[in-house]
């Protein structure tokens, strides 16, 4: 949606300093009394103005519909067995990219929300 935009990992844009350029344009707009960005997802604004500790991510902020679907499925499981089964499947190997490197058998069911939010 137009009011829930998130930044995507783009090595070329980073190397060409496009993110830096856009950041400067936004900063200049705000410094001169203009509007701030109204297109970022709340989670991006929280991160920019409050740091990582202020971020309260939600599944809707994930731009990839397939990944959103996987996260919703993981969030909806009701048993430790289902939870571990999903995490140990090849389909959920993206969790390593999110910093969840423990073996699936060592991730307690009580950490389900933390895993989904990672």
N, C-alpha and C positions, 0 to 999 in steps of 0.2 A: 504493500500500500504506500501511497505517496508520503504519508506522515510517519512511516516506520522504516526508514532506510537505514541500512547498516553498511559499514565499509567492508569491502571484499579484499581478500588477499590477492594482490596483483603486483608481482615483482617488477614488471616493466614500469608501471606507474610509480612505484616506490623509487626505482633507480633514476627515473626522469624527474623526480622530486615533485610530481603532480600533487601528492598529498600535502606536501609542505606549501605549495602554491595555494591550494584550496584553503588550507588553514589560515594563511596570511590574508586571503580575501575575506574570509569570515571574520577574522579578528579586526580588520580595518572597518568592516561594516558596523560591528558592535562598537568600536572605539569612536566612531563618528556619529553615533546615535541612531544608526540604521537597525534594521531587524536582524536578529540572530537567525540561525538556521531553524526552519520550522519543519524540515523534512526528515530529520534524524529520529530514529526510534528512541523512546525514553531511556533505554539502557545505554545508548551511545552518549546521550546528554549527561546522564548520571556519571558515566566514566570520565567524560571530558571535564566536568565541573567539580566532581567529588572524588575522583580516583577509583581504583578498583574496589575499595571497601564499600563504596556506595552503590555498586552495581547489583541490581536484583533482576537477573535474566529471566526471560520466559521463552517458551517454545516458539511463540509467534514472532520473536525477533530473529529466528534462524531463517535466512533467505532461501535455503534449499528445501523444497517441498518433500523430497524423499527423506531427508534427514529429520525434518519436522515429524513426519509420520513415524519414523523409528523411535524418536524421543517420546512421542505420545504413547506409543505401544509400551515402551519401557515404563513410563510413568503410570500406566494403567494396571500393571501386574499386581497381583494381590498376595503372592506367596514367594518365599525365598527361593523355592525350586524354580519357578517361572523366571524370576529375576536372574538367577545364576545361569539358567539355560540360555536366555537371551544374550547375556554378556559374554558367554563363552562361544557363541556362534560367530562365524566369519562375518556375518552381516553387521556385527557391532564392533568390528575392529577399529572403527573411527574413534573409539574411546581413548586409544593410545595417543591420538593427535590432540585430545582434550586434556592430556596430563594424567589420565587414570591408567597407571601402569601396573597396578597390583593384579595378580592372577584373579580371575573371576571368582574362584572359590574362597578368596580371602577378603572379598568386599561384602561387608554385612548388608543385609536387606534394609537395615535402619539407615543406610547411606544412600538409599534410592534417590531421594530428592537432590542430594549433592551431586550424584552422578548425572542426573538429568540436567541440572543447572550448569554443569562443567562445560 
